[in-house]
Amino acid sequence: MAGDEAVAPEAPMFEAVATRGDVRCTARVVDLGPRGRIATGLPFLDHMLDQLTAHAQLGVSVGIEANGTPLEPEKHYSAVLSGSRASDELERDITELAGQALGSALRPLLGGGQDSLPVRFLAPLDEGLSEVVLRPHAGEPSLLYAQAPFGKHPAAGRTRVGQLRLSLLSGFWAALARGLGASLAVVKLRGDNAHHIVESSFKAFARAVRACLDARGALKRPREEELDALRRASHQRNTKETKIAMEVDLGGTGGASQVSTGLHT
């Protein structure tokens, strides 16, 4: 998928494609891979899928093409497409195809058809708390989804976060369970804020995926030079007045730790 960072040849990589009419979704997962490119045309959904990067330690890429046009990260599809289709239909296709392709890409990573014991994970986000129970390759896929109402304001809960219709999430999780061939439960335990409720569920799912991988010993220990690369990062931001550059090296050279922020406290 264009725009992805280079991945070492040894890294397990799994890719899946799902299509419906003129909408096509390609998903790729890379064990311990670098951050991928996520562009579904629904920026809040992009943010939710990126939880697999932070909490499952996977490189995840999910890209949507509609009418042959690739959508852009963090941009709503209406900014890229001419709007030839009804938005409700397109948004449903995007969310369900993203779930189906992502689940299908995760399936071989999580055991290649071998049944496994269920994994349960609870994840908070501020006041929100969600529970996910995941059993990959459980035979007949199934979904228990119970997150509504999404918050307390308004009294009936919110219907959208950003530009994502929250009613579409049940279709996303159902398609993901089918692609993964899994028994999946996604349940809200508490939450007053719709954003926190939704994000805690994606976080819990990502942690459940990581727990499944750890339980079956899916990861091969990276080579030392690969670990060194993962331990280093840098970022730079420029404004009209300032230039800020940050470098982090968690590997070090075996000597004393050095921290310098330029801030005197």
C-alpha positions in Angstrom: 0.0 0.0 0.0 1.5 3.3 -1.1 2.9 5.5 1.7 3.8 2.7 4.1 7.2 2.6 5.7 9.7 -0.2 4.7 9.3 -3.4 6.7 12.0 -6.0 7.3 11.5 -9.1 5.2 11.3 -11.3 8.3 8.3 -9.4 9.6 5.1 -11.5 9.4 2.8 -9.5 7.0 -0.8 -10.4 6.2 -3.0 -8.6 3.7 -6.7 -8.9 2.8 -9.1 -7.1 0.4 -12.8 -6.6 0.7 -15.0 -5.1 -2.0 -18.6 -4.0 -2.5 -19.6 -2.4 -5.7 -17.2 0.4 -6.5 -15.8 0.5 -2.9 -12.6 -1.5 -2.1 -10.8 -1.8 1.2 -7.3 -3.2 1.6 -6.0 -4.0 5.1 -2.5 -5.0 6.1 -1.2 -6.0 9.5 2.5 -6.4 10.3 3.7 -8.0 13.5 5.8 -5.4 15.4 5.6 -3.3 12.3 5.9 0.5 11.9 2.9 2.7 11.9 1.0 2.2 8.7 -1.3 4.4 6.6 -5.0 4.4 7.7 -7.3 6.2 5.3 -11.0 5.2 5.5 -12.5 8.6 4.6 -14.0 8.8 8.2 -11.3 10.4 10.3 -12.7 9.2 13.7 -12.7 5.6 12.4 -9.0 6.2 11.3 -8.2 7.2 14.9 -10.0 4.1 16.3 -8.2 1.7 14.0 -4.9 3.2 15.0 -5.5 1.8 18.5 -4.1 -1.5 17.1 -0.8 0.3 16.6 -0.6 1.6 20.1 -2.1 -1.3 22.1 -1.6 -4.4 19.9 1.9 -3.5 18.8 1.0 -4.1 15.2 1.7 -2.1 12.1 -1.8 -1.5 10.6 -2.7 -0.1 7.2 -6.3 0.2 6.1 -7.1 2.0 2.8 -10.4 2.7 1.1 -10.8 3.3 -2.6 -14.1 4.6 -3.9 -14.8 4.9 -7.7 -11.1 4.1 -8.1 -10.0 7.1 -6.0 -7.9 6.4 -2.9 -9.0 8.3 0.2 -6.7 10.3 2.3 -5.7 10.0 6.0 -7.6 12.3 8.3 -9.7 13.6 5.5 -13.5 13.0 5.2 -14.4 11.3 2.0 -16.5 14.3 0.9 -13.2 16.3 0.5 -11.9 13.7 -2.0 -14.9 12.3 -3.8 -17.4 14.0 -6.1 -20.4 12.7 -4.0 -22.0 10.6 -6.7 -23.4 8.1 -4.1 -25.6 8.7 -1.1 -23.4 9.3 1.9 -25.3 6.9 4.2 -24.7 4.0 1.8 -21.1 4.9 1.3 -20.4 5.3 5.1 -22.0 1.9 5.7 -19.9 0.3 3.0 -16.7 1.9 4.4 -17.2 0.8 7.9 -18.3 -2.8 7.1 -15.5 -3.3 4.5 -12.9 -1.9 6.9 -14.1 -4.4 9.5 -14.1 -7.3 7.1 -10.7 -6.6 5.5 -9.1 -6.0 8.9 -10.6 -9.2 10.4 -9.4 -11.2 7.4 -5.9 -9.8 7.7 -5.7 -10.5 11.4 -7.0 -14.1 11.0 -3.8 -15.9 9.9 -1.8 -13.8 12.4 -4.0 -15.1 15.2 -3.4 -18.8 14.6 -4.3 -19.8 11.0 -7.4 -21.7 11.9 -6.3 -23.2 15.3 -9.0 -22.8 17.9 -8.0 -21.0 21.1 -9.3 -20.2 24.5 -11.2 -16.9 24.8 -9.3 -13.8 26.0 -11.0 -11.2 28.1 -9.7 -7.6 28.4 -11.2 -4.5 30.1 -9.8 -1.2 29.0 -10.6 2.3 30.5 -10.5 5.7 28.9 -11.2 8.3 31.6 -14.6 7.5 32.9 -15.4 5.0 30.1 -14.8 1.3 30.5 -15.3 -1.4 27.9 -14.9 -5.1 27.9 -13.9 -7.3 25.0 -14.0 -11.1 24.9 -12.3 -12.5 21.9 -12.0 -16.2 20.8 -10.3 -16.5 17.4 -11.3 -19.3 15.1 -14.2 -20.3 17.2 -16.1 -22.0 14.4 -19.3 -20.1 13.6 -18.5 -16.3 14.0 -20.6 -14.5 16.4 -21.0 -11.0 17.9 -22.4 -9.7 21.2 -22.4 -5.9 20.9 -23.8 -3.6 23.6 -22.5 -0.1 23.9 -25.5 2.1 23.5 -26.5 4.6 24.7 -23.4 6.5 23.8 -23.1 8.9 26.7 -25.5 10.8 28.8 -25.7 14.1 26.9 -28.2 14.2 25.3 -30.2 11.9 27.4 -30.6 9.3 24.6 -26.9 9.4 23.9 -25.0 10.9 21.0 -25.5 9.6 17.4 -22.2 10.7 16.0 -18.6 11.3 17.1 -17.0 13.7 14.6 -18.4 12.6 11.2 -18.9 8.9 12.2 -22.4 7.7 12.7 -22.2 5.5 15.8 -25.0 3.2 14.6 -22.5 1.9 12.0 -20.2 0.4 14.6 -22.2 -2.7 15.1 -21.8 -3.4 11.4 -18.1 -2.8 11.7 -17.7 -5.3 14.6 -19.9 -7.9 13.0 -17.9 -7.8 9.7 -14.6 -7.9 11.7 -15.9 -11.0 13.6 -16.8 -12.7 10.3 -13.5 -11.9 8.7 -11.6 -13.1 11.8 -13.8 -16.2 12.1 -14.1 -15.3 15.8 -16.5 -15.2 18.7 -16.5 -11.6 19.8 -18.2 -9.6 22.6 -17.8 -5.8 22.8 -19.7 -4.4 25.8 -19.8 -1.0 27.6 -19.5 -1.4 31.3 -19.7 2.4 32.0 -19.2 5.7 30.3 -20.7 9.2 30.1 -18.7 10.4 27.0 -19.4 8.9 23.6 -15.8 9.3 22.4 -14.5 7.6 25.6 -16.9 4.7 25.3 -16.0 4.0 21.7 -12.3 4.4 22.1 -12.1 2.2 25.2 -13.7 -0.6 23.1 -11.1 -0.4 20.4 -8.4 -0.2 23.0 -9.8 -3.3 24.7 -10.0 -5.2 21.4 -6.4 -4.2 20.6 -5.2 -5.5 24.0 -7.2 -8.7 23.5 -5.4 -9.2 20.2 -2.0 -8.7 21.8 -2.9 -11.1 24.6 -3.9 -13.8 22.0 -0.6 -13.3 20.2 1.4 -13.5 23.5 -0.5 -16.6 24.6 0.4 -18.5 21.5 4.0 -17.2 21.3 3.4 -15.6 17.9 6.3 -13.2 18.1 9.8 -14.1 17.2 12.3 -12.0 19.1 13.5 -9.3 16.9 17.2 -9.0 16.1 19.1 -6.6 18.2 19.5 -4.1 15.4 15.7 -4.1 14.9 15.2 -3.5 18.6 17.7 -0.6 18.5 15.7 1.0 15.7 12.4 0.6 17.6 14.0 2.2 20.7 14.9 5.4 18.9 12.6 8.2 17.6 12.7 11.8 16.7 10.2 14.5 15.8 10.5 18.2 14.8 8.0 21.0 14.7 8.6 24.5 13.3 6.6 27.6 13.9 7.3 31.2 12.9 8.8 31.9 16.3 10.4 28.6 17.3 11.9 25.4 16.2 11.4 22.4 18.5 13.3 19.1 17.9 13.0 16.0 20.1 15.1 12.9 20.1 14.5 9.8 22.3 16.9 6.9 22.6 15.7 4.2 25.0 18.6 1.9 24.2 21.4 4.2 25.3 25.1 3.2 25.3 25.3 1.6 28.7 26.3 4.8 30.4 24.4 7.2 32.6 21.0 8.4 31.5 20.9 11.9 30.0 17.8 14.1 29.9 17.8 17.6 28.6 14.6 19.5 27.8 15.8 23.1 27.8 13.3 23.8 30.5 14.6 24.9 33.9 12.4 24.0 36.8 
